Amino acid sequence: MLPREVATTMRGRALDTTVDPFCFREFLRHQRSEPKSTARLTKALRSQLDAQLLQYLRQGGFPEAQGLDERSRLALLRSYIDVVLLRDVIERHNLSQPQVLRWLVQQLLANAAGSFSINKFHGDLRSRGVAISKDSLYQILGYLEDAFLVRTLRLCQKSKLGPRPGNDSAACAHKNRGRCWLFFDIK
C-alpha cells in the first residue's frame, strides 16, 4: 500500500513513515567503520573513506543488499523494480500500456546524470508508432514518484519572473544501486 492509502484504509488513524535506503553515514555505521570525528582526517583514513564511498556507490544503500555478491544484489534490486512496476504502478493504476512504463523506467535508470526530456521521449514513442499523450507520460512519471522509484524536484533558478512551470527534474532513486540522487531534466 502507498502511504496515503494506509490512512484511508485505517480511516485516518495511521501515521505513515518513509524509510529511505541508507545514506553514506548509515552505510558506514552498518559496516562498523564510521569515523569518530571528521574534523581532521589522516591521509590513510581519507583514503579508506574514499574506498568505502566507491563501495557504497557500487552496492547502494538498501540494507538487504549489503554484503551480497554482485549477481545476487542485482537480482534483488531488479526484483524491487519489478515489484514496484507491477504492484505499485501497473495493477494499482490499471495502465493500458505497460510497455511504455518499462521504456520510461529503462530510460530513467539507464541515463544517470544525463538529460531526460518528456518531449523527446514522447517523440521517440511516436516514431515507434506508440500513441500516448504527453499528459499521460507526466501522469506515469507521477505514479513512479508515488511508488518511490523516482523523485521529481523543482529546479531552483534565479529569475525575476519566479519558477517556470514544467521546469522540473526527476531524481532516480535506484541508479548506482543505492541512494545516490541523480538528476534528469524534464522539459
C-alpha positions in Angstrom: 0.0 0.0 0.0 1.1 3.5 -0.7 1.4 5.7 2.4 -1.7 7.8 1.6 -3.8 4.5 1.2 -2.9 3.3 4.7 -4.6 6.2 6.3 -7.6 5.7 4.1 -7.8 2.0 4.9 -7.5 2.6 8.6 -10.0 5.5 8.5 -7.4 8.2 9.1 -5.8 6.5 12.2 -2.4 5.9 10.9 1.0 7.6 10.8 3.0 7.0 7.7 6.8 6.8 7.9 9.0 6.8 4.9 12.1 4.6 5.3 14.8 5.5 2.8 17.8 3.4 1.8 21.0 4.0 3.8 22.8 7.3 3.4 26.6 7.1 3.3 26.9 7.7 7.0 24.4 5.0 7.8 26.2 2.7 5.4 29.4 3.4 7.4 27.6 2.6 10.7 26.3 -0.6 9.2 29.8 -1.5 8.2 31.0 -0.5 11.7 33.6 1.9 10.2 32.1 5.3 10.8 34.9 7.7 11.9 34.5 9.2 15.3 35.3 12.6 14.1 35.6 14.1 10.6 37.2 17.3 11.7 40.7 16.1 10.9 41.2 13.1 8.7 44.5 11.5 8.2 45.5 10.5 4.7 45.0 6.9 5.5 41.5 7.4 6.9 40.6 9.7 4.0 41.8 7.0 1.5 39.8 4.4 3.4 36.6 6.6 3.3 37.2 7.2 -0.5 37.3 3.4 -1.0 34.2 3.0 1.1 32.3 5.7 -0.8 33.1 3.9 -4.1 31.8 0.6 -2.4 28.7 2.5 -1.3 28.1 3.8 -4.8 28.5 0.3 -6.2 26.5 -1.6 -3.6 23.9 1.1 -2.8 22.1 1.8 0.3 19.5 -0.9 0.5 20.1 -2.8 3.8 19.1 -6.2 2.4 21.6 -5.8 -0.4 24.5 -5.2 1.9 27.1 -8.0 1.8 25.6 -9.8 -1.2 27.7 -10.8 -4.1 27.2 -8.8 -7.3 24.8 -11.3 -9.0 22.5 -11.7 -6.0 22.5 -7.9 -5.4 21.5 -7.2 -9.0 18.8 -9.8 -8.9 17.4 -8.4 -5.6 17.4 -4.8 -7.0 15.7 -5.9 -10.2 13.1 -7.7 -8.2 12.5 -4.4 -6.3 11.9 -2.6 -9.6 9.7 -5.4 -10.9 7.5 -5.3 -7.8 7.3 -1.5 -7.9 6.3 -1.6 -11.6 3.8 -4.5 -11.3 2.1 -3.9 -8.0 2.5 -0.2 -7.3 2.0 1.1 -10.8 0.5 -1.3 -13.4 -2.0 -3.0 -11.2 -2.9 0.0 -9.0 -3.4 2.4 -11.9 -4.6 -0.1 -14.5 -2.1 1.0 -17.1 -3.2 0.0 -20.6 0.3 0.4 -22.0 2.8 -1.3 -19.6 5.5 -1.4 -22.3 5.6 2.4 -22.3 6.1 2.3 -18.5 9.0 -0.2 -18.9 10.6 2.0 -21.6 10.3 5.1 -19.4 11.8 3.3 -16.4 14.6 1.9 -18.6 15.3 5.4 -19.9 15.4 7.0 -16.4 17.5 4.2 -14.9 20.0 4.0 -17.8 20.9 7.6 -18.1 22.4 8.6 -14.8 23.3 12.3 -14.6 22.1 12.6 -18.2 19.4 14.8 -19.7 15.9 13.4 -20.0 13.1 15.2 -21.8 9.4 14.1 -21.8 9.1 15.9 -25.2 11.9 13.9 -26.7 10.7 10.7 -25.1 7.2 11.4 -26.5 8.7 12.0 -29.9 10.6 8.7 -29.6 7.4 6.8 -28.8 5.6 8.4 -31.7 8.4 7.3 -34.1 7.9 3.8 -32.8 4.2 4.1 -33.6 3.1 4.3 -30.0 0.2 6.6 -29.4 0.3 8.2 -26.0 -0.1 11.8 -24.8 2.5 13.9 -23.0 0.0 14.3 -20.2 -0.2 10.5 -19.8 3.6 10.4 -19.6 3.6 13.0 -16.9 1.0 11.0 -15.1 3.1 7.8 -15.3 6.0 9.8 -14.0 3.8 10.8 -11.1 2.9 7.2 -10.5 6.6 6.3 -10.4 7.2 9.1 -7.9 4.3 7.9 -5.7 5.9 4.4 -5.7 9.3 6.0 -4.7 11.1 4.8 -7.8 11.9 8.4 -8.9 11.6 11.8 -7.2 10.7 15.0 -9.0 12.3 18.2 -7.9 11.5 21.8 -8.8 14.6 23.4 -10.4 15.9 26.4 -8.5 16.5 29.3 -10.8 17.3 32.9 -10.1 14.7 34.8 -12.1 12.7 37.9 -11.5 9.7 36.0 -13.0 9.9 33.2 -10.5 9.9 29.5 -11.2 8.6 28.5 -14.6 6.0 25.7 -14.8 7.1 22.5 -16.4 10.7 23.0 -15.5 11.2 20.0 -13.2 13.9 17.4 -12.7 13.5 13.7 -11.8 15.9 12.1 -9.4 16.4 8.4 -9.9 16.4 6.6 -6.5 17.9 3.4 -7.7 20.7 4.2 -10.1 24.1 3.0 -9.0 22.2 0.6 -6.9 21.7 3.0 -4.0 20.5 6.3 -2.6 22.6 8.4 -4.9 20.2 11.0 -6.3 20.9 11.7 -10.0 19.2 14.4 -11.9 17.3 14.4 -15.2 15.8 17.5 -16.8 12.2 17.1 -17.7 11.4 19.6 -20.5 
